[in-house]
Amino acid sequence: MHHPPSPIYPNNTAFQRFLPTGPLAFLPLSEEASTMVWSTRPELAAALKKISPEALTVMVNAGYSVPESTLAILNERLLASPPELFTVEMINSIIQSEPALTASIDQTLPPSITSISPRSIASFPLRLSHADTYTAHRTVLVGDAAHTIHPLAGQGLNMGLADVRSLANTLEKAKMTGMDLGSELAIRDYPKERYTENHLMLSATDHLNQIFGARNGVVNWIRGTGLDVINEVGWIKKVFMAGAGAGVKVTGTGANPGKDAGLGWQGLLANAVEGAGQLRGVVGGVASMAGDMLKSSMRRGPPGR
């Protein structure tokens, strides 16, 4: 998709908006072009593919700039209208029917999309998967053959590259000791190094998708407060960044927050919200993700201050 260059904000930032139907995200490719992934419900994806590229362009801009209530109306009309009748004029008419909204829309960031290449419009089902094992008789799995992940975190490629690096290092060590490179013994260190790390990222991404897709006053407060805590507590933030491939090392010999805090609160929290419906699922997701992060940080070594 294309957008005009901004004299104020260069196109070097990725944006993502979490909607009830799924996240909408784009990554910059050049000064005037970005790639987009819109994760949504199957019926909406099918309908969006059928409308004109011009109408889809307006829908993408609306996805970043209008309230969720207006988007819900647009989605209803999208599903109820023949593709050829769901036009740019219809979309703009619905948006402009919200008088308090029209004057408040300011899409300085992210930049407005001006066009979408018709050949780039495609859809595919989202699946979370993780192979039971990475190795077999003279066989090894890496990347998407070993695991698939929701695109909201943009970590699929990073995980695959980390797999390849780990396997290459493992094979190099086996070669230096004269081992049969195709034997399971030669590559046993590869799954030991990568399986838990990949499972951590898969679990965290799946829980993030659930947490950000929820809409509830209490849930919104927990979500916002949790992100504020992660942003303010340095060592937790470093663990998240390291897990996402940000090149952050979590090392040191300071106090062990994982040991001090313990993991018992996770079970207590899950029990405390048992039967609370959506809230239980969200809080459980936060607890599970935090627990995985703590376990991972403890395995790497106590975080420094």
Steps between C-alpha positions, in 0.01 A plus 500: 500500500614855431481832680652843437830579675461712809722807544468456877492126565721270286349161423717301740249394766272196516141556616243262638145552622328227697136474399232267641508308171881476493814717465574725202872563447743627242876505472695761300685384190614833358423870528170457317409132534406260780381143533179431689348208689136522609399210723123474517210257494476269196172649374638854520824399327303341215283810462795741510673307222200543271468879518699733275859594594379858536232401752748278685740793523231710671417210734864468605517871580174469692643204689769728639300816556132449588343372823421132535128576502525651153712209379230263624244683282736485201550127553125441514446686173800322344348159573150606393592674172604355163872576444432735209266712716737533795672802350726778621195729500305261724787466746553875522126556539490267802804664657368851442164405651676521837498883546716499811752278326569687179673795660707282734666268248871571480702234323836669510631175646491247359517657152189473284508231232453632145487172307530122529644280227223263382750217457597522868147436631484145634389307806601186683379327819687570824617195690702457817707183477805349661651164402534244778865452412751673272707193410450149364708248302729718288236773508485839670229768500567875499289812453139461388547125463546487878263775615250756371408816687245779487645789293407769756843487663693475173725232649457210256807592294708575810417160646595326176829686475581411860425135419739504205775667701463249783499202262806632311693540826393153612612341173830687510574358845405151383727534196795604717463183708463273197138402565253383236318824418177315422478321832260611771789503744679763292204739497354438844616840629291683239155409640633547854593858415202596285190306604431678829588841358262451207223370723538809719452732202208298364325507838566870557369598156186289535423655839566852370248442222237395757581780744489781243190363331295514820267796562398561860556789738684290757696317232601831340630623837698182563643509148606864523639465851690187404666671204591796719663264750695320228617832359610633840665189648828481313591135541156376392514726196842359410369143522217583258739677262751215511225251424391708203847499349591856594857408581463576870709285734342415834799427720653599830538388859248720676205388708286234339156655454359171376603324819397787725159541344440127449263347253230406748301816428425365154299211636338716766399757241352237272298358791386844611341579166360150437158526341536866404453434127696731273687658788621162615637425154679832473650494847597137451673598178691778675600263779608225261700737284667662800577160647660384176706817486616456860595137441691597188688777680589264788634245253722761334628624834385763750436837334734780588391844615 
